[in-house]
Each structure stands twice: as C-alpha cells, then as structure tokens.
Amino acid sequence: MKLIKITIIVSKELSQILVDDLYALGIRQIFVELGRTSILEKSNGISHFFKRPSISTYPVEIISLFVHEDDELSLLSYVARKYDLKTSGKGSIYSQKIKIPHAHPDYIIKQDIHLKVDKGENFFHQLMGIGCIVQRGEGDKISKIALNYGASVPATTHGEGSGARNKLGLLRITIPPEKELINLTLSKHDAEAVMELYISEGKLDEPGRGLAYLYPIRQGLVNTKISRSSSNQAASIEQMISAIDSIKGGMEWRKSRLEHESNKRREFLSQLTEMNLICEEGRGTALTEAAMSSGAPGATICKIRSVRQGDDLERIRIIREVCKMIVPTATVDGITNALKDKGCFVNEDKAMLYTLPVQKAFTYRAKEIREN
C-alpha cells in the first residue's frame, strides 16, 4: 500500500494540543517520539567576535501519521496555518512517500480525514532530508554543524544500535550501543555539502563512528530559527530570510555558502531503502536479528508512543519500538519475507513495516569490504 507520511515537529507544550486537533479531523493512529531541537546562543557586543556561540537544546515531540495522497496538501496546509509554522522557531512539517508491505490488524492504516482546504499553502518542494546516526554524546556536535552553516534546525532522538558493532571485533567494547539520531530537513542545494561536513567533522570515515544518509522529501516547511540573541533589532536574520523564502516561493534563491564542501570524492553507498519496523516493546531485538540474518547490516531501535482511538472513542496509548534499518534495496524482499515467516504481522509482536527510499549513504567500510 502506498501512502504519505506526514512528520510534524513542535514543542512539547504544543504536542498534546496538536494531537487532539488531529483526532478531531478524523486521524485515528498517531506515533509520537520524544526528541530535542538545538539553537545557537549568540552573545552581543564586542564579545560576539571572540566567543563562539554555545548551543542550547529544547524538548520537542515528533509526530508522524500516514494519510492518502489526496489528503496530503489539505492536512499540511491546515497544520501549517493553525500552528503558524511559516514563522521561524514555531516548528517544521514535511511529507514523504512510503510503502506499507505488511501491518498487524491492530494498526489503523486507512484514515478518513474530515478536512477540505480550498487553498493550499505554498510549501517548499526543493527539500532533502539528512539522517545521521552517531554515538551517544555526539549528537550536539553534529547538530551544531547544520546550525553554524545556517542550514536549518535539526531534531535529535535516541536509540540503541545493534548489528554493526558486532562486526568490529574487540573494537566493539569501546563503542556504546546507545545512539543519537539527528534528522535535518533543508534545501536540496545545501544537502550534499552539509552531508560532507557531517562526514568530515563527525569522522564518519572511522570505524564505529556512525552513518549519514540522504532521503527525498516531497514538500514542507522547515524551522530556520538557528540562533538567538538579545539583539534589539525589529526582526532577526532568520525572520528576514524566512520572509524572502515566502516571497520567492522557495529556498533556491539562496547562494549556498557550502558549495566548496561538496567537491570531495567519497565512495557512497547507493540503491538503498530505509526499513522501519514498528513492534511491541521488547520485541525489536529478536526481530532485527531475523532481519540481519537476511541481509540487513544493522539496526537502531527507538522508543515511540503509539496513540490510537478505539471503537469506543477511547484513546489507547502504548509504548512501542521502531527498528530503523538502512539496507540494500535488493535485500528488502528477503528481509520482509524473513519477518513474515516470524509471524510478527499476525502474532503478539504486533508489527508494522513501512519503507522509504534512500538516495545515498556513507559509513566506514573496511578495506576488504570495499574491494569485494
């Protein structure tokens, strides 16, 4: 089944109000993940020239749901208008095309939305996403890269890795399983360069340091409030840039400061797919082992909150796990069949699988692997 995944990133204070609003529209299945966003704290006066800006973090909740393509623009427009997401600092919203090969009957896939918007918002279409999975404690370093270069505001979540560590021999004891996942939505014109900065400054070309990958985004609005200071200006730089984006109808007018960063030669992985397996809490490890036995190089398991509305209109809140795997596209069918053979889509694992395309990825590869 082909659907549209809508992702909304807002402050924790707004999240419950937004979830209530979505239910009023007819949405019956929502997933919520706890995360944080980052912002640069800039000093004023002469110290601004000598002191590097510090980074502050704020809790957010990342709300995701699946809708039919016919409802995509209506829902995006409604949420963007009501929660003023065109204003920098308010949050982000974007859409992606996904496939759902299998889902346990416990999930509500078909959702009828009671919403029609006469005029859609002008969303940015020239967007890309960058995902980066690094060791615990490295997330702010990666986030600061995007903020320093004015790309947009990243969102960071937490998970536990498996698979890849086991291939590093004795080195694995120095690498904690806890991971941080940084997702950044930005202009596609800056994506290659920011990814190169992730690789070089995050040292992703060293064993066990992490993975970065590019993925397509259909349309959306991004949070461009990258810094904060006590300036007395009537409008911040981010607000002025956001206003020009609206006038120009996109982000393509910006002359990228990062073009020179994308000229380095790298051996990227291609023909990839992101597989996301949602399951009952505690079941992810066994299911990812089955996936890895069929070709998945590794997985990162994260906690999410599943909120659905039952037949009696009572909301059912369940903690679940989502197992994120970046795999060669040629292995997707084999991995899917292995999971199906485990019975996870019909038994107490209560699993749902959805996939998204990945444009390319980079991680450390041992010399013998590269030569084969």
C-alpha positions, 0 to 999 in steps of 0.5 A: 500500500502506498501512502504519505507520511506526514512528520510534524515537529513542535514543542512539547507544550504544543504536542498534546494540543496538536494531537487532539486537533488531529483526532478531531479531523478524523486521524485515528493512529498517531506515533509520537517520539520524544526528541530535542531541537538545538539553537545557537546562543549568540552573545552581543557586543564586542564579545560576539567576535571572540566567543563562539556561540554555545548551543542550547537544546529544547524538548520537542515531540515528533509526530508522524501519521500516514494519510492518502495522497489526496489528503496530503496538501489539505492536512499540511496546509491546515497544520501549517496555518493553525500552528503558524509554522511559516514563522521561524522557531514555531516548528517544521512539517514535511511529507514523504512517500512510503510503502506499507508491505505488511501491518498487524490488524491492530494498526489503523492504516486507512484514515478518513480525514474530515478536512477540505482546504480550498487553498493550499499553502505554498510549501517548499518542494526543493527539500532533502532530508539528512539522517545521521546516526552517531554515538551517544554524546555526539549528537550536539556536535553534529547538530551544531554543524547544520546550525553554524552553516545556517542550514536549518534546525535539526531534531535529535532522538535516541536509540540503541544500535545493534548489528554493526558493532558486532562486526568490529571485533574487540573494537566493539567494547569501546563503542556504546550501543546507545545512539543519537539520531539527528534528522535535518530537513533543508534545501536540496542545494545545501544537502550534499555539502552539509552531508560532507561536513557531517562526514568530515567533522563527525569522522564518519570515515572511522570505524564505529563512528556512525552513518549519514544518509540522504532521503527525498522529501516531497514538500514542507516547511522547515524551522530556520530559527538557528540562533538567538540573541538579545539583539534589539533589532525589529526582526532577526536574520532568520525572520528576514530570510524566512520572509524572502523564502515566502516571497520567492516561493522557495529556498533556491534563491539562496547562494549556498555558502557550502558549495566548496564542501561538496567537491570531495570524492567519497565512495557512497553507498547507493540503491538503498531503502530505509526499513522501519519496523514498528513492534511491541516493546521488547520485541525489536531485538529478536526481530532485527536479528531475523532481519540481519540474518537476511541481509540487513547490516544493522539496526537502531531501535527507538522508543515511540508512543503509539496513540490510537482511538478505539471503537469506543472513542477511547484513546489507547496509548502504548509504548512501542519500538521502531527498528530503523534499518538502512539496507540494500534495496535488493535485500528488502524482499528477503528481509520482509519475507524473513519477518513474515515467516516470524509471524510478527504481522499476525502474532503478539509482536504486533508489527508494522513495516513501512519503507522509504527510499534512500538516495545515498549513504556513507559509513566506514567500510573496511578495506576488504569490504570495499574491494569485494 
